[in-house]
Amino acid sequence: MPMEIKEIEDLREVDAMDLVEESESEGYRFLRRLVDQYEDGSNRFDQQGEVLYGVFDPHGKLVAIGGLNRDPYSTKEGIGRLRRLYIAEAVRREGIGTKLLQAIIDFAKGQFSELVVRTDSASADAFYRANGFSGDVGLPDVTHRLVLEQHAAKK
């Protein structure tokens, strides 16, 4: 059975702790924030245009996660922000991240005119650039941007 990308409608019903612990062992705290903010209700990916996806292995184990919010840092309308994208080390370099990102982009079309993300990881920088994002966009709290109309025209 292949990996399955599914919308996570309630993160409290998904066992994300293995991913959280793995990400923390790599020095990342953003998945812990994902769980904490979901628990306290400050970000449940439940506003108009928002979504949270998980990638599950054939045994139902969560191996990747990523979401889309309305950009809380932008005053412009139509800006979506990629949030909390993480792929388990055991399944990296298998195309799962690209498929998850594409699912988020596909969902964002018609909801947002562009997507932004902030990362300080060299591997994430390479990943986003390889998937059509431009870097060094000169915006505060943004390292990469994808204009969706241009992205749709490339296909």
C-alpha positions as CSV (number, residue, x, y, z in Angstrom):
1,M,0.0,0.0,0.0
2,P,1.3,3.5,-0.8
3,M,1.6,6.4,1.4
4,E,-1.7,8.3,1.8
5,I,-2.1,12.1,2.1
6,K,-5.2,13.0,4.2
7,E,-6.7,16.1,5.6
8,I,-6.3,16.1,9.4
9,E,-9.6,17.4,10.7
10,D,-8.7,17.0,14.4
11,L,-5.0,16.8,15.3
12,R,-6.0,15.5,18.8
13,E,-7.1,12.3,17.1
14,V,-3.7,11.7,15.4
15,D,-0.6,10.4,17.1
16,A,1.9,13.1,16.1
17,M,4.4,12.5,19.0
18,D,6.9,10.5,17.1
19,L,7.2,13.3,14.6
20,V,7.4,15.9,17.3
21,E,10.1,14.1,19.2
22,E,12.1,13.5,16.0
23,S,11.8,17.1,14.9
24,E,13.0,18.2,18.4
25,S,16.0,15.9,18.2
26,E,16.9,17.7,15.0
27,G,16.6,21.1,16.8
28,Y,13.2,22.1,15.4
29,R,10.5,23.3,17.8
30,F,7.8,24.1,15.2
31,L,5.9,20.8,15.5
32,R,5.7,21.2,19.3
33,R,4.2,24.6,18.6
34,L,1.8,23.0,16.2
35,V,0.5,20.6,18.9
36,D,0.5,23.3,21.6
37,Q,-1.3,25.8,19.4
38,Y,-3.8,23.2,18.3
39,E,-4.5,22.3,22.0
40,D,-4.9,25.9,23.1
41,G,-7.1,26.7,20.1
42,S,-4.8,29.5,18.8
43,N,-4.2,27.7,15.5
44,R,-6.4,24.8,14.4
45,F,-6.1,25.4,10.6
46,D,-9.9,25.9,10.6
47,Q,-10.3,29.4,9.1
48,Q,-11.5,30.0,5.5
49,G,-8.8,28.7,3.1
50,E,-6.8,26.8,5.8
51,V,-6.0,23.1,5.9
52,L,-3.7,20.7,7.7
53,Y,-2.6,17.5,5.9
54,G,-0.8,14.4,7.1
55,V,0.9,11.7,5.2
56,F,0.3,8.2,6.6
57,D,2.3,5.1,5.9
58,P,0.5,1.8,5.0
59,H,0.2,1.0,8.8
60,G,-1.5,4.3,9.5
61,K,1.6,6.0,11.1
62,L,2.0,9.7,10.5
63,V,5.2,10.2,8.6
64,A,4.8,13.8,7.4
65,I,2.7,16.8,8.1
66,G,2.1,20.3,6.8
67,G,-0.5,23.0,6.8
68,L,-1.7,26.2,5.3
69,N,-2.9,29.3,7.1
70,R,-4.0,32.8,6.2
71,D,-0.7,34.7,6.6
72,P,-1.0,36.3,10.0
73,Y,2.0,38.6,9.3
74,S,0.7,40.1,6.0
75,T,-1.7,43.1,5.7
76,K,-2.3,42.1,2.0
77,E,-5.4,40.0,1.1
78,G,-4.9,36.6,-0.5
79,I,-1.6,35.6,1.1
80,G,-1.4,32.0,2.4
81,R,1.4,30.8,4.6
82,L,2.8,27.3,4.6
83,R,3.1,26.1,8.2
84,R,4.7,23.2,10.1
85,L,5.9,21.2,7.1
86,Y,8.0,18.3,8.3
87,I,8.9,14.9,6.8
88,A,10.2,12.0,8.9
89,E,13.8,11.3,8.2
90,A,13.1,7.6,7.4
91,V,11.0,8.7,4.4
92,R,12.9,11.7,3.1
93,R,14.1,11.8,-0.5
94,E,11.2,9.6,-1.6
95,G,9.1,12.4,-3.0
96,I,6.7,12.5,-0.1
97,G,7.5,16.2,0.8
98,T,6.9,17.2,-2.8
99,K,3.6,15.4,-3.0
100,L,2.5,16.9,0.3
101,L,3.6,20.4,-0.8
102,Q,1.7,19.9,-4.1
103,A,-1.5,18.9,-2.2
104,I,-1.2,22.1,-0.2
105,I,-0.6,24.2,-3.3
106,D,-3.5,22.6,-5.1
107,F,-5.8,23.3,-2.1
108,A,-4.5,26.9,-2.0
109,K,-5.4,27.7,-5.6
110,G,-8.7,29.6,-5.7
111,Q,-8.2,30.5,-2.0
112,F,-4.9,32.6,-2.2
113,S,-3.0,34.5,-4.9
114,E,0.4,33.6,-3.4
115,L,2.0,31.4,-0.8
116,V,4.8,32.4,1.5
117,V,7.0,30.5,4.0
118,R,9.8,31.2,6.4
119,T,12.7,28.8,6.9
120,D,16.3,29.0,8.1
121,S,17.2,25.5,6.9
122,A,19.5,25.1,3.9
123,S,17.8,21.9,2.9
124,A,14.3,23.5,3.1
125,D,15.6,26.4,1.0
126,A,16.7,23.9,-1.7
127,F,13.4,22.1,-1.4
128,Y,11.2,25.2,-1.8
129,R,13.3,26.5,-4.7
130,A,13.2,23.1,-6.4
131,N,9.4,23.3,-6.1
132,G,9.0,26.7,-7.8
133,F,9.3,29.1,-4.9
134,S,11.5,32.2,-5.3
135,G,13.8,33.0,-2.4
136,D,15.3,36.2,-1.0
137,V,12.0,38.0,-1.5
138,G,12.8,40.9,0.8
139,L,9.7,40.7,3.0
140,P,9.8,40.5,6.8
141,D,9.0,37.0,8.1
142,V,9.2,35.5,4.6
143,T,12.1,33.6,2.9
144,H,10.3,32.1,0.0
145,R,7.3,33.0,-2.1
146,L,5.2,31.3,-4.8
147,V,2.7,33.3,-6.9
148,L,0.0,30.9,-7.7
149,E,-1.1,32.3,-11.1
150,Q,2.4,31.9,-12.4
151,H,2.7,28.4,-10.8
152,A,-0.6,27.4,-12.5
153,A,0.6,28.7,-15.9
154,K,3.8,26.5,-15.7
155,K,1.8,23.3,-15.7
